[in-house]
Amino acid sequence: MPPGVLRMATLSKLLLPDLVTLDVKGTRRSDAINEIARRLEKHPELANFEAFYNELLARERIDTTCLGNEIALPHARTDSVRNIVLAIGRSTKGIRFDDDQTVRLVFVLGTPKSNPTGYLQVVSALCKILKESDTRAALMKADTPEAFIEILTTAEAKLGGKPAAVAAK
């Protein structure tokens, strides 16, 4: 596909079992983000992990990425990724993201600066899926990364009767 041409993919195509951590050990924001982001370190779409990770932390210092309902979406729009990447972490103990917010589901997202539409579509799909309390509860009970992904995939399919389209470069 020529550079600059967008193809459509589903959010579910970003979800891979080895990118899902069901037992995040870190209980502090920076430790947990590092633990989850490290899943992306060898991802073929990640050009420079250290730059990506530093941009995640820089974005987090600007303002917390907590969405409420014990969910956080640390993200970076960066030249350090070639295409959209996503890693997910779950903590039953909870992660302190700031003084008054504990998070249990963390979605680490990297998107190319050249793809703001894809970024917005991924964030929108995640927000729609995660606003459902039944979906959040099911994600907290999933016993394998594959089961976790199946819950997200099923929820995605219910969005307008079809998977959410995500623009990927």
Backbone torsions as a table, in degrees:
resi	resn	phi	psi	omega
1	MET	NA	134.2	-178.0
2	PRO	-64.4	149.6	178.0
3	PRO	-57.3	143.8	177.1
4	GLY	86.5	-10.4	179.1
5	VAL	-88.1	130.2	180.0
6	LEU	-92.1	139.7	171.6
7	ARG	-116.5	154.9	-179.0
8	MET	-95.6	135.7	176.8
9	ALA	-136.5	167.5	176.7
10	THR	-98.2	154.7	176.4
11	LEU	-53.3	-39.1	-177.7
12	SER	-60.4	-24.2	178.4
13	LYS	-71.2	-16.2	177.2
14	LEU	-84.0	-15.2	-172.2
15	LEU	-92.0	114.3	178.6
16	LEU	-124.5	139.8	-177.3
17	PRO	-53.6	-37.3	-178.5
18	ASP	-75.4	-2.9	176.5
19	LEU	-103.3	8.2	-179.8
20	VAL	-115.9	122.1	176.9
21	THR	-109.5	116.1	-176.6
22	LEU	-90.2	-8.7	-178.8
23	ASP	-138.3	72.2	179.5
24	VAL	-63.5	129.2	-178.3
25	LYS	-83.6	-37.5	-177.4
26	GLY	-63.6	138.1	178.4
27	THR	-111.8	-4.9	174.6
28	ARG	-106.8	150.0	-175.0
29	ARG	-50.9	-55.6	-175.0
30	SER	-64.6	-37.6	178.4
31	ASP	-64.9	-44.8	-178.7
32	ALA	-67.1	-43.2	178.7
33	ILE	-61.0	-42.7	178.9
34	ASN	-61.2	-46.9	-179.0
35	GLU	-59.2	-42.8	-178.6
36	ILE	-74.6	-45.8	-178.9
37	ALA	-61.3	-33.0	-180.0
38	ARG	-58.1	-23.5	176.3
39	ARG	-61.4	-24.6	-178.4
40	LEU	-91.2	-6.1	-171.2
41	GLU	-52.7	-38.9	-178.7
42	LYS	-101.3	9.7	-178.6
43	HIS	-62.9	133.2	-177.8
44	PRO	-63.5	-20.3	179.8
45	GLU	-89.0	-2.5	-179.7
46	LEU	-99.3	116.6	-177.3
47	ALA	-82.5	-33.8	-175.3
48	ASN	-150.8	100.7	-176.1
49	PHE	-62.1	-47.5	-176.1
50	GLU	-60.1	-42.9	177.9
51	ALA	-63.8	-43.4	178.3
52	PHE	-60.1	-48.9	-179.0
53	TYR	-61.2	-43.3	178.2
54	ASN	-62.7	-35.6	177.5
55	GLU	-70.8	-34.6	174.1
56	LEU	-59.3	-48.4	-178.5
57	LEU	-66.1	-39.4	178.7
58	ALA	-62.4	-42.4	178.3
59	ARG	-64.1	-39.2	-179.2
60	GLU	-66.7	-33.0	178.4
61	ARG	-69.4	-28.8	179.3
62	ILE	-65.9	-46.9	179.8
63	ASP	-165.7	145.8	179.7
64	THR	-60.8	149.6	179.0
65	THR	-103.2	20.1	175.9
66	CYS	-67.2	134.1	179.3
67	LEU	-101.8	-5.0	-171.8
68	GLY	93.8	173.4	180.0
69	ASN	54.9	31.5	177.9
70	GLU	62.9	34.6	-179.0
71	ILE	-124.1	140.7	173.2
72	ALA	-132.3	150.0	-178.9
73	LEU	-130.2	69.7	175.1
74	PRO	-62.6	131.9	-174.6
75	HIS	-149.2	160.0	174.6
76	ALA	-145.2	131.1	168.1
77	ARG	-95.2	115.4	-164.6
78	THR	-149.9	156.4	172.8
79	ASP	-82.3	-0.7	-179.1
80	SER	-81.6	-6.6	175.2
81	VAL	-121.9	142.0	179.8
82	ARG	-83.9	-36.8	178.7
83	ASN	-141.6	170.2	-177.3
84	ILE	-61.4	134.7	176.6
85	VAL	-129.4	150.7	-177.6
86	LEU	-146.0	129.1	172.0
87	ALA	-126.3	147.6	-173.6
88	ILE	-128.8	140.6	174.9
89	GLY	-131.5	146.6	177.3
90	ARG	-127.0	138.5	178.3
91	SER	-129.7	123.3	175.6
92	THR	-79.3	-27.3	179.1
93	LYS	-76.1	-31.8	-176.8
94	GLY	99.4	149.6	-178.9
95	ILE	-121.7	127.4	177.6
96	ARG	-77.0	111.1	179.0
97	PHE	-93.4	-31.7	170.1
98	ASP	-157.0	-171.8	-171.7
99	ASP	-57.6	-31.6	-174.0
100	ASP	-122.6	11.0	-178.3
101	GLN	-128.0	124.0	173.0
102	THR	-107.4	136.5	-175.2
103	VAL	-118.7	143.1	177.3
104	ARG	-118.8	-22.8	177.5
105	LEU	-121.7	124.8	-177.7
106	VAL	-125.5	126.1	179.5
107	PHE	-115.1	105.6	-179.5
108	VAL	-90.9	119.8	-172.3
109	LEU	-122.7	132.7	172.6
110	GLY	-123.0	131.0	178.4
111	THR	-134.4	145.8	176.7
112	PRO	-65.4	144.3	176.2
113	LYS	-58.1	-28.7	-177.5
114	SER	-78.0	1.1	-176.3
115	ASN	-129.6	60.8	179.6
116	PRO	-64.5	-29.7	179.4
117	THR	-65.3	-46.0	178.6
118	GLY	-60.4	-42.7	178.1
119	TYR	-57.8	-49.6	-178.7
120	LEU	-63.6	-37.0	-179.8
121	GLN	-68.3	-40.2	178.7
122	VAL	-65.3	-48.0	-179.8
123	VAL	-60.9	-43.8	179.2
124	SER	-61.2	-46.6	179.8
125	ALA	-61.7	-45.4	179.3
126	LEU	-61.5	-43.8	-179.5
127	CYS	-62.6	-41.9	178.8
128	LYS	-64.6	-42.2	-179.1
129	ILE	-67.4	-45.1	-172.0
130	LEU	-81.6	-7.8	177.1
131	LYS	-73.5	-17.1	-178.9
132	GLU	-81.8	118.0	-177.2
133	SER	-62.8	-34.1	178.4
134	ASP	-64.3	-38.6	178.3
135	THR	-66.7	-45.0	178.9
136	ARG	-60.6	-42.9	179.9
137	ALA	-63.5	-42.3	179.0
138	ALA	-64.2	-39.9	178.2
139	LEU	-62.6	-37.2	179.6
140	MET	-70.0	-21.4	-178.8
141	LYS	-98.2	-11.9	-177.6
142	ALA	-56.0	133.5	-175.8
143	ASP	-99.0	-6.9	176.1
144	THR	-140.4	157.1	174.1
145	PRO	-57.3	-36.8	178.9
146	GLU	-63.3	-41.2	177.7
147	ALA	-65.7	-40.7	177.9
148	PHE	-58.6	-47.9	179.9
149	ILE	-63.5	-39.6	179.4
150	GLU	-61.0	-39.7	178.3
151	ILE	-63.0	-46.2	179.0
152	LEU	-65.1	-40.8	-179.7
153	THR	-64.2	-42.5	177.9
154	THR	-64.3	-43.3	178.7
155	ALA	-64.5	-39.4	178.3
156	GLU	-62.0	-40.8	-179.1
157	ALA	-63.1	-26.6	-179.9
158	LYS	-78.6	-14.1	179.1
159	LEU	-70.5	103.6	179.2
160	GLY	64.5	19.8	176.7
161	GLY	81.3	0.2	179.0
162	LYS	-150.8	164.3	179.2
163	PRO	-60.2	147.6	177.6
164	ALA	-69.1	132.7	178.1
165	ALA	-81.6	137.1	179.0
166	VAL	-128.0	124.7	178.3
167	ALA	-77.0	127.1	176.9
168	ALA	-126.1	143.0	-178.6
169	LYS	-80.6	NA	NA
